[in-house]
């Protein structure tokens, strides 16, 4: 029975070097430390980190612009202090509305 199937296999696949090469390729694709599945996961992880990097670079740019506005304009500084830290003048009252 096995001889019947063995005779149907092309002769170049019966060579010991081709069998070794096929086994090596199979090992590298599925069982090695750097197999295909691990490489795909690492590629997805890298893509996610690159997206995060772009997001944080945009946030840094926005924050630098806000800082520049605060340092150059006194009115913006007062507005920022009132909105973020609830600061007020002596003759004013501050009402905080909390949304659920």
N, CA, C and O of each residue as an XYZ file, in Angstrom:
400
protein
N       0.822     -1.197      0.000
C       0.000      0.000      0.000
C       0.865      1.259      0.000
O       0.620      2.192     -0.764
N       1.881      1.273      0.868
C       2.754      2.439      0.935
C       3.568      2.557     -0.350
O       3.833      3.664     -0.817
N       3.963      1.427     -0.920
C       4.741      1.453     -2.155
C       3.931      2.048     -3.298
O       4.488      2.686     -4.192
N       2.630      1.845     -3.272
C       1.765      2.403     -4.308
C       1.803      3.932     -4.254
O       1.918      4.593     -5.285
N       1.707      4.478     -3.055
C       1.768      5.938     -2.913
C       3.180      6.464     -3.163
O       3.349      7.543     -3.730
N       4.193      5.707     -2.743
C       5.571      6.128     -2.916
C       5.924      6.206     -4.406
O       6.725      7.050     -4.807
N       5.342      5.347     -5.211
C       5.609      5.366     -6.643
C       4.946      6.559     -7.335
O       5.386      6.978     -8.406
N       3.893      7.104     -6.731
C       3.207      8.254     -7.318
C       3.915      9.571     -7.009
O       3.646     10.578     -7.664
N       4.808      9.584     -6.034
C       5.549     10.791     -5.671
C       6.587     11.067     -6.747
O       7.303     10.152     -7.154
N       6.685     12.320     -7.224
C       7.699     12.644     -8.243
C       9.105     12.330     -7.735
O       9.365     12.384     -6.533
N       9.982     12.012     -8.631
C      11.318     11.538     -8.258
C      12.149     12.626     -7.567
O      12.970     12.311     -6.706
N      11.952     13.893     -7.928
C      12.755     14.932     -7.290
C      12.364     15.124     -5.819
O      13.144     15.690     -5.053
N      11.180     14.667     -5.411
C      10.779     14.747     -4.008
C      11.265     13.547     -3.203
O      11.198     13.558     -1.974
N      11.745     12.532     -3.872
C      12.261     11.352     -3.186
C      13.726     11.531     -2.776
O      14.273     10.721     -2.028
N      14.337     12.573     -3.262
C      15.735     12.854     -2.962
C      15.871     13.253     -1.488
O      15.016     13.964     -0.958
N      16.940     12.800     -0.826
C      17.107     13.091      0.604
C      17.313     14.581      0.861
O      16.950     15.076      1.928
N      17.885     15.297     -0.093
C      18.088     16.739      0.080
C      16.774     17.506     -0.005
O      16.559     18.457      0.747
N      15.907     17.103     -0.904
C      14.611     17.779     -1.011
C      13.745     17.475      0.206
O      13.027     18.349      0.691
N      13.810     16.248      0.698
C      13.057     15.907      1.919
C      13.572     16.736      3.093
O      12.781     17.261      3.877
N      14.879     16.854      3.215
C      15.478     17.663      4.277
C      15.077     19.126      4.130
O      14.762     19.786      5.119
N      15.088     19.630      2.907
C      14.693     21.024      2.661
C      13.242     21.279      3.015
O      12.915     22.309      3.604
N      12.369     20.348      2.660
C      10.943     20.490      2.977
C      10.734     20.457      4.484
O       9.976     21.260      5.029
N      11.405     19.529      5.155
C      11.281     19.464      6.616
C      11.834     20.733      7.272
O      11.254     21.234      8.236
N      12.932     21.245      6.763
C      13.503     22.484      7.293
C      12.544     23.657      7.105
O      12.338     24.446      8.027
N      11.959     23.773      5.918
C      11.000     24.855      5.658
C       9.780     24.731      6.558
O       9.292     25.729      7.089
N       9.289     23.511      6.730
C       8.146     23.281      7.610
C       8.484     23.689      9.044
O       7.684     24.335      9.721
N       9.674     23.304      9.494
C      10.112     23.664     10.853
C      10.205     25.186     11.007
O       9.744     25.735     12.008
N      10.787     25.854     10.041
C      10.959     27.306     10.130
C       9.631     28.050     10.081
O       9.480     29.101     10.705
N       8.669     27.508      9.340
C       7.378     28.189      9.226
C       6.513     28.038     10.473
O       5.759     28.953     10.805
N       6.601     26.918     11.165
C       5.637     26.666     12.227
C       6.230     26.449     13.623
O       5.545     26.717     14.611
N       7.450     25.985     13.740
C       7.973     25.615     15.051
C       9.133     26.472     15.541
O       9.480     26.404     16.720
N       9.729     27.257     14.697
C      10.881     28.055     15.085
C      10.458     29.216     15.980
O       9.277     29.555     16.055
N      11.423     29.814     16.652
C      11.144     30.952     17.521
C      10.587     32.130     16.714
O       9.768     32.891     17.229
N      11.008     32.285     15.493
C      10.575     33.378     14.626
C       9.629     32.860     13.549
O       9.811     33.159     12.369
N       8.634     32.096     13.940
C       7.712     31.508     12.969
C       6.790     32.573     12.376
O       6.815     33.732     12.789
N       5.993     32.168     11.418
C       5.136     33.084     10.671
C       4.113     33.756     11.587
O       3.888     34.961     11.477
N       3.505     33.008     12.469
C       2.476     33.559     13.354
C       3.071     34.627     14.271
O       2.475     35.687     14.462
N       4.232     34.352     14.831
C       4.896     35.339     15.691
C       5.246     36.600     14.910
O       5.089     37.710     15.418
N       5.711     36.437     13.700
C       6.073     37.592     12.887
C       4.849     38.449     12.566
O       4.935     39.677     12.582
N       3.712     37.816     12.277
C       2.488     38.572     12.004
C       2.025     39.317     13.250
O       1.595     40.467     13.156
N       2.107     38.684     14.406
C       1.726     39.357     15.652
C       2.637     40.548     15.936
O       2.171     41.612     16.344
N       3.914     40.366     15.722
C       4.859     41.461     15.941
C       4.629     42.607     14.960
O       4.787     43.776     15.312
N       4.257     42.267     13.739
C       3.977     43.291     12.741
C       2.740     44.106     13.148
O       2.727     45.330     13.020
N       1.706     43.415     13.637
C       0.512     44.123     14.104
C       0.835     45.009     15.302
O       0.343     46.133     15.399
N       1.650     44.510     16.200
C       2.047     45.278     17.371
C       2.838     46.528     16.961
O       2.625     47.610     17.508
N       3.736     46.370     16.011
C       4.505     47.502     15.511
C       3.597     48.547     14.890
O       3.786     49.743     15.108
N       2.609     48.105     14.116
C       1.658     49.024     13.491
C       0.895     49.803     14.564
O       0.684     51.007     14.423
N       0.483     49.126     15.629
C      -0.237     49.786     16.716
C       0.657     50.820     17.401
O       0.199     51.915     17.727
N       1.920     50.483     17.619
C       2.849     51.423     18.251
C       3.100     52.646     17.366
O       3.257     53.759     17.870
N       3.136     52.439     16.067
C       3.319     53.573     15.157
C       2.110     54.498     15.185
O       2.265     55.718     15.138
N       0.907     53.930     15.262
C      -0.293     54.758     15.387
C      -0.288     55.531     16.702
O      -0.641     56.710     16.738
N       0.113     54.863     17.780
C       0.203     55.543     19.073
C       1.225     56.676     19.018
O       1.003     57.745     19.585
N       2.331     56.443     18.343
C       3.371     57.462     18.229
C       2.832     58.692     17.507
O       3.072     59.819     17.937
N       2.104     58.481     16.411
C       1.513     59.602     15.680
C       0.534     60.368     16.562
O       0.530     61.599     16.566
N      -0.297     59.640     17.308
C      -1.272     60.289     18.185
C      -0.567     61.154     19.224
O      -0.953     62.302     19.446
N       0.459     60.609     19.858
C       1.161     61.360     20.901
C       1.947     62.528     20.325
O       2.091     63.558     20.984
N       2.452     62.389     19.124
C       3.134     63.521     18.500
C       2.155     64.652     18.216
O       2.498     65.822     18.379
N       0.947     64.315     17.795
C      -0.078     65.340     17.582
C      -0.441     66.014     18.895
O      -0.579     67.235     18.953
N      -0.594     65.225     19.942
C      -0.919     65.790     21.260
C       0.205     66.695     21.765
O      -0.070     67.729     22.373
N       1.461     66.327     21.527
C       2.591     67.157     21.934
C       2.562     68.488     21.190
O       2.803     69.542     21.779
N       2.266     68.435     19.900
C       2.191     69.654     19.105
C       1.078     70.567     19.630
O       1.279     71.774     19.769
N      -0.086     69.996     19.918
C      -1.192     70.786     20.455
C      -0.825     71.400     21.803
O      -1.130     72.564     22.060
N      -0.181     70.634     22.649
C       0.200     71.125     23.965
C       1.240     72.234     23.864
O       1.186     73.204     24.620
N       2.177     72.101     22.945
C       3.175     73.153     22.746
C       2.523     74.437     22.251
O       2.920     75.532     22.650
N       1.524     74.305     21.385
C       0.811     75.496     20.911
C       0.056     76.162     22.058
O       0.069     77.386     22.194
N      -0.609     75.337     22.887
C      -1.319     75.898     24.040
C      -0.353     76.603     24.992
O      -0.650     77.691     25.486
N       0.780     75.997     25.244
C       1.778     76.597     26.129
C       2.284     77.908     25.557
O       2.452     78.883     26.289
N       2.525     77.941     24.262
C       2.986     79.173     23.621
C       1.936     80.273     23.755
O       2.272     81.426     24.025
N       0.662     79.918     23.566
C      -0.411     80.909     23.714
C      -0.502     81.412     25.149
O      -0.714     82.602     25.382
N      -0.342     80.503     26.113
C      -0.423     80.906     27.515
C       0.722     81.832     27.910
O       0.532     82.774     28.679
N       1.899     81.558     27.384
C       3.058     82.363     27.756
C       3.095     83.712     27.052
O       3.740     84.640     27.541
N       2.419     83.842     25.919
C       2.484     85.090     25.161
C       1.281     85.995     25.366
O       1.382     87.195     25.110
N       0.165     85.479     25.809
C      -1.043     86.292     25.922
C      -1.591     86.205     27.346
O      -1.924     85.117     27.817
N      -1.684     87.320     28.017
C      -2.152     87.369     29.409
C      -3.640     86.998     29.520
O      -4.056     86.376     30.498
N      -4.429     87.380     28.523
C      -5.865     87.055     28.561
C      -6.081     85.539     28.471
O      -6.942     84.989     29.157
N      -5.308     84.879     27.635
C      -5.428     83.418     27.528
C      -5.000     82.732     28.819
O      -5.568     81.708     29.199
N      -4.009     83.289     29.488
C      -3.559     82.732     30.756
C      -4.671     82.821     31.799
O      -4.916     81.866     32.536
N      -5.334     83.958     31.857
C      -6.439     84.127     32.805
C      -7.592     83.182     32.464
O      -8.172     82.564     33.358
N      -7.920     83.069     31.205
C      -8.992     82.180     30.776
C      -8.662     80.720     31.129
O      -9.526     79.988     31.613
N      -7.428     80.307     30.889
C      -7.002     78.955     31.210
C      -7.105     78.685     32.713
O      -7.593     77.633     33.127
N      -6.648     79.628     33.516
C      -6.699     79.459     34.971
C      -8.132     79.379     35.458
O      -8.433     78.594     36.357
N      -9.006     80.160     34.895
C     -10.419     80.126     35.304
C     -11.088     78.809     34.915
O     -11.852     78.248     35.701
N     -10.809     78.314     33.716
C     -11.485     77.102     33.244
C     -10.913     75.832     33.878
O     -11.667     74.958     34.306
N      -9.622     75.732     33.936
C      -8.996     74.487     34.391
C      -8.896     74.379     35.909
O      -9.114     73.306     36.473
N      -8.570     75.473     36.563
C      -8.309     75.412     38.000
C      -9.368     76.130     38.826
O      -9.215     76.284     40.038
N     -10.445     76.570     38.173
C     -11.584     77.206     38.832
C     -11.172     78.410     39.681
O     -11.728     78.644     40.754
N     -10.208     79.155     39.196
C      -9.781     80.365     39.893
C     -10.781     81.475     39.617
O     -11.450     81.487     38.584
N     -10.870     82.409     40.560
C     -11.836     83.489     40.416
C     -11.259     84.754     41.026
O     -10.280     84.730     41.772
N     -11.899     85.853     40.680
C     -11.544     87.129     41.290
C     -12.266     87.235     42.631
O     -13.164     86.445     42.923
N     -11.869     88.214     43.443
C     -12.434     88.334     44.784
C     -13.930     88.595     44.778
O     -14.630     88.109     45.666
N     -14.441     89.334     43.825
C     -15.861     89.694     43.816
C     -16.708     88.756     42.948
O     -17.826     89.119     42.581
N     -16.223     87.595     42.619
C     -16.956     86.659     41.761
C     -17.295     85.383     42.518
O     -16.674     85.045     43.526
N     -18.305     84.684     41.998
C     -18.646     83.360     42.504
C     -18.506     82.374     41.343
O     -18.768     82.709     40.188
N     -18.093     81.169     41.673
C     -17.897     80.145     40.645
C     -18.912     79.028     40.883
O     -19.024     78.503     41.991
N     -19.636     78.679     39.847
C     -20.591     77.567     39.899
C     -20.070     76.453     39.002
O     -19.807     76.667     37.819
N     -19.926     75.271     39.571
C     -19.435     74.123     38.817
C     -20.607     73.211     38.518
O     -21.323     72.785     39.424
N     -20.799     72.912     37.238
C     -21.884     72.018     36.819
C     -21.237     70.693     36.424
O     -20.412     70.635     35.512
N     -21.625     69.637     37.128
C     -21.068     68.309     36.856
C     -22.086     67.516     36.058
O     -23.238     67.363     36.463
N     -21.639     67.015     34.915
C     -22.527     66.199     34.072
C     -22.247     64.733     34.340
O     -21.092     64.320     34.445
N     -23.308     63.949     34.448
C     -23.154     62.509     34.701
C     -23.052     61.728     33.438
O     -22.919     60.505     33.477
